[in-house]
Amino acid sequence: MRLLAAHDLRPDTDLGQHFLLDENLVEVAVREGRVGPKDVVLEVGAGLGVLTVALARAAAWVHAVEIDRRLAPALEEVVGGVGNVSLRYEDALRLPLEDLRPPPTRLVANLPYSIATPLVLDSLWRLPAVTRWAVMVQRDVADRWLAAPGGRRYGAPSVLVQLATRPTFRRAVGREVFAPRPRVDSALVALERTAPGASPAVRALVRAAFATRRKTLANALSAAGAEKDEVVRALVDLGQPADARPERLPPAAFPALARALAWPV
């Protein structure tokens, strides 16, 4: 808060800026990210550098990304004397993640809510060396990532996250630990990689399947170009009902369905 005042800065809530005030949560994020002296960390939404400095103490290198150039004087004041941090003032969703050198092995961040899901999903397949994530996100986002089949929150993000990772930690985070206070509750979630990110074919099928949730899978995938009879036959062969809806299938069923249909069709 002193840094904000000293540099005459106000958080830009349009960019999802809610700065973390609780140093204990910073320590938890570093710990649950299992950041060690050989790790390279990607941090998105560096803000005022509180988490950045903690990561730099634990890691070999930190790629800190911040879209808001207004924060540069304050951020550079905080991390200016730290030799193992590279600052990038860019939109993380447009950043060529594959080109980061050295390649990240961890993703630890207080993520702007609006980019949390697309960024984490992209990292599953674009950053194959990342084996752990520890990210602060909107609680509803965490619920969707970790949702079990059959619930209303289970959808494409649930399938894609769970095909590649398993959760190892989750903690509810109240609104009072941020400045300014967000209008929603948050959660700190840690994930561990269990498999490579889904292939382009599987990603395309999953998104087509959940494009219209009220439709059966046969109808949803036929609308995307598949033969309905072939979808029904593949579902039955996989031990699923012919009229199954996408939210009823476990994550592992989607790669099997993509193979059976030779997706994309």
Stockholm file with secondary structure:
# STOCKHOLM 1.0

chainA/1-265         MRLLAAHDLRPDTDLGQHFLLDENLVEVAVREGRVGPKDVVLEVGAGLGVLTVALARAAAWVHAVEIDRRLAPALEEVVGGVGNVSLRYEDALRLPLEDLRPPPTRLVANLPYSIATPLVLDSLWRLPAVTRWAVMVQRDVADRWLAAPGGRRYGAPSVLVQLATRPTFRRAVGREVFAPRPRVDSALVALERTAPGASPAVRALVRAAFATRRKTLANALSAAGAEKDEVVRALVDLGQPADARPERLPPAAFPALARALAWPV
#=GR chainA/1-265 SS CHHHHHTTCCCCGGGTCCEECCHHHHHHHHHHTTCCTTCEEEEECCTTSHHHHHHHHHSSEEEEECSCGGGHHHHHHHHTTCTTEEEECSCGGGSCGGGCSSCCSEEEEECCGGGHHHHHHHHHHHCTTCCEEEEEEEHHHHHHHHCCTTSTTCSHHHHHHHHHEEEEEEEEECGGGEESCCSSCEEEEEEEECSCCCCHHHHHHHHHHTSSTTSCHHHHHHHTTCCHHHHHHHHHHTTCCTTCCGGGSCTTHHHHHHHHTTSCC
#=GC SS_cons         CHHHHHTTCCCCGGGTCCEECCHHHHHHHHHHTTCCTTCEEEEECCTTSHHHHHHHHHSSEEEEECSCGGGHHHHHHHHTTCTTEEEECSCGGGSCGGGCSSCCSEEEEECCGGGHHHHHHHHHHHCTTCCEEEEEEEHHHHHHHHCCTTSTTCSHHHHHHHHHEEEEEEEEECGGGEESCCSSCEEEEEEEECSCCCCHHHHHHHHHHTSSTTSCHHHHHHHTTCCHHHHHHHHHHTTCCTTCCGGGSCTTHHHHHHHHTTSCC
//
